Amino acid sequence: MCCGVVGETETQSTVEPSGGRQARRRQMEIHQLKFLASDVVALPPDSSKKRRKVESLVQPCGKKRVGCSSETNPCNSSSDPVIKTVDDDVESRFGVTTVCGRRRDMEDAVAVKPSFSSDLNFYGVYDGHGCSHVAMKCKDRMHEIVKNEVENAGESFDWKHTMATSFSRMDKEVTEWTNGASVSNCRCELQTPQCDAVGSTAVVAVVTSDKIVVANCGDSRAVLCRNGVAIPLSTDHKPDRPDELARIEAGGGRVIYWDGARVLGMLAMSRAIGDNYLKPYVIPEPEVTVTERTAGDECLILASDGLWDVVSNDVACSVARMCLTSQKPPSNLRPVGNDVSVAGGESSNKACSDASILLTKLALARMSSDNVSVVVVDLRRNQ
């Protein structure tokens, strides 16, 4: 596999001491990488349709963790993305940006799988906590599990049941995997040898020719922009949400306010994949919405809470629409500063790429303290 960073010089192998200016700069850079990949979506043998490249945007964390290795440790956040080759008739125009931000470690993960099953396009954002290995496992496996469930569903196929089963299987895999020897070199062993205190949110969207299926578990979020109006397709799972609070207390748990509402005073969300030490109060069951597509659909935004903590649904929708319609950016959106730089390049669609980058920079400008990951999907037809 060949790779090159667009607009960037070779990264230095020496890591400055924590807190150094250069270390902070690398941590908050938004890179765009080009890859020649072996992982492609094949077209039918008789297809004469033009192929195009779909490029991923990723952000390496910029830090070398003690004991980390790319072979044994899924916490390595610089794992290789790939270029996909997809049919022009399949709607897979998207842009992805992910940045470590002001956190020491990168614990977000993003998966984009155009045409991962028949005419279905898969997009997922996973926000890890405690460590990144559960989010990375979801990135590697969730789309495969969903594909398997879709293909084996038969005539009684139901999206809500399919997504609920997929999330349950994913949680079971994570539990078995973290209890084994697979993550023996993971940094979270400093907290607990069994890695029970590690989990991840998951917001997943499957886009078909006529539907948008969103399954959410945690406080990442999916927002649809339709006719200029922001429509949330998921609801954050916060411990003080009335129905979630009632569920937790009915099971014998407590929500304690410690720097915000937290399950047992620890976790600031009430649903997640993993987090075995907080079961049964924290559950992996997703809430699923199935939305019919309309001619007024403009874009879909999936992002971790690093964006939503500081940017509202309406503002995110406005920024994305501005980029999709090639309008001039507003004059009051100032650069983030010397600690952030953006590399040039393209994703599967430049407008979507611009939107994801601009939303990420806006979150950083508004002092988001978390990792920020944004996926923007163009839903407009015949564009």
HUJO-V484683 format. One line per field, one symbol per residue. psi: psi as a letter, one per 20 degrees, with the letter a starting at -180 (. if undefined). burial: I if it has 24 or more other C-alpha atoms within 12 Angstrom, else O. A space follows every 10 residues. Layout:
BEGIN
psi = ???
burial = ???
END
This chain:
BEGIN
psi = pqqqppjqrp pqippqqpiq ghghghhjqo qpqpqoqioq oqqqhjpjqp qqqoqqproq hjqoqpiqqh hioiiojkqp rqpqprphip olorqpppqh cjqhqojqqp ponpliockp ppppppoqqh rihgghgggh hghhgggggg hjhbhkppgg gghghghggg ggggghghib jhkhjqhiih gphikikpaq ropppopahi qoppppobjr qpppookjpp opjqppnqhj pghhgggghh jjrqoponlr pqpkjgpkqi qrpblhijqj hpqjpqppqo ppqriipgrp ppqrihghhi prgggggggg hgghjkqpqq hjnqqhaijp qpqraqbiph ghggghghhg hgghhjkpjr qppppppoiq qk.
burial = OOOOIOOOOO OOOOOOOOOO OOIIIIIIII IIIIIOOOOI IOIOOOOOOO OIIIIIIIII IIIIIOOIOO OOIIIIIIII IIIIIIIIOI IIIIIIIIII IIIIIIIIII IIIIIIIIII IIIIIIIIII IIIIIIIIII IIIIIIIOII OOOOOOOOII IIIIIIIIII IIIIIOOIIO OIIIIIIIIO OOOIIIIIII IIIIIIIIIO OIIIIIIIII IIIIIIOIOI IIIIIIIIII OOOIIOIIOO OOIIIOOOOO IIIIOIIIII IIIIIIOIII IIIIIIIIII IOIOOOIIII IIIIIIIIII IIIOIIIIII IIIIOOOOOO OOOOOIOOOI IIIOIIIIII IIIIIIIIII IIIIIIIIOI IIIIIIIIII OOO
END
